[in-house]
């Protein structure tokens, strides 16, 4: 795929316009095409385009495809507090233990959102808040304590 078309398709996903046209365009290509920094799924999750995300997932897009800074679609959905898409990605096999270039996983990122429902989803899917994920061996639990996320800390303590 030529670079100009890659840019156009990435811009179409980012723009909050005619999703039917975006889907028709995506239908012409495989789900794993590179759109300058990631797959269509990476871009759609990054911009919370749920309709496009669902379309791509049901076309068997790789839910663990990494893009810039080794971000996974799950990490982007967590950053966007998009619980609906987090659930869908987990149902479709998203790996909760993938790490970004800093060694942090989706649970570590979820702690920053202070969204306990999101954190519980990731724990139920197999995340462990007590394992240090980065070179400093700093865990999601450590992060919750440092940012004084009392409700999250209490929840993590209840898991011990």
N, C-alpha and C positions, 0 to 999 in steps of 0.2 A: 504494500500500500504506500503510495507516495506521501511525502511529508505534508504537503498542503492539505490532502484529504484527511490525514491524521489530525491535523490542527482543527480542521472544520468539524470533524466528528466530535472531538473533545469539547469544542466550543458549544456544539449543539447540546451535548449532555449537560454542560454547565448552565446554559441558559434555561430559564424556567418557562419554556414555550412549547409549542406543538410536539408533545411527547409521541404522538402517533407517527409523525414524520421521522423522529429520531429512531423509533422502533423499526419502521420500514427500512431506514438506512442501515441500521445494525443488522437487520435480517439478511443483508447481502454478504455479510462477512462472518468469519468464524469468531467465536466469543473471546478468543485469546489474542486478538490482534493488539499490537502495541500502539497506544495512542499518546506517545510522548510522555513517558513517565508512568505508564500503567495501562492496564487493560480497561475496556469499557466498564467492567464491573467496579474496578477501583475508582474510576472517575464518578460513576453514578452514586456509589456509596458516599464518597467524599462530599457530594453535593445533595445528599438526601433525596435522590430521585427514585422514590420507592417503586413506581410503576416500571421504570427501566430496570431496576435491580431485580424485581420479581421476574420480568421477562428474561433477563440474562441467566438467572439461576435456573429457571425452568428449561433453558436451552443448554444446561449443564456447564455453565461458566465455572471456572476453577475458583472456589470460595476461599482458597488459601493463596491466591496469586499475590505476590508481594510487589509493591511499587516504591516510590521514593522513600528513602530512609528505612527500607524494609518494612513498611507499613502493610498490614493485611487489611482486607475489607472489614474484618471484625473489629480491628482497632479503630478504623475510621467511623464505623457505626457506633462504637462506644463513645468516641470523642463527640459525635453528633447527638448523643443520648437517644439514639433511634432504636428503642426497645423492640419495635416490630421487626426491624431488619436484623437486629442482634439475634432474636429468636429464630428467624428464618435461616440465617447463616449457620447457627448452631445445629438446627435440624438437618441442614444439608452437609454437615461434617466439618464446619470451620474448626480449626485447631486453636484451642484456647492458649496453648503454650508457645505459639510462635512469638518471636522476639523482634523488636525493632533494632535499629543499628546501635541503640544505647543499651540493649539487653533487657528492655522492659516488655511485658506482655499486656494483653487486653485488660486483665484484672488490675494491674498497676495503674493503667490509664483510667479505669473505671473509678478508682478511689478518688481521683481528682474531680470527678463529676459530682461526688457526694450523693449519687443516686443508688440507694440501697437495693432497690428492685433490680437494677442492672447488675450490681455486684452479686446479688444472690443468684441470678441467672448464670453468671460465669462460674460461681462456686459449684452450682448444681451440675454444670457441664465439665467439671474436673479441675478447675483452677485451684491452686493452693496459695493462700495469702501469706504463708509463713516461709516460703522458699524464696531466697534472694535470687532475683532474676538477672541482675546486672553485675558488672565486674566488682562492684563494691559489696555484693551480697546483701543489698538493700531490698527488703521485701515490700509487698503491698501493705502488709501489717505495719511495718516501720513507717511507711509513708503516711498511713492513716493516723498514726500516733503523732507524727511530726506536724501534720496540718491541723491537728486537734479536731479530727472528725470523730467525735465521741460516739455517735450512733454506730458508725462503721466499726470502730474499735470494739465496742461492746458485742457487735455481731461476730466479729472475728474471734473474740475471746470465748464466745459461746461454742465455737467450733473445736476448741482445744480438748 
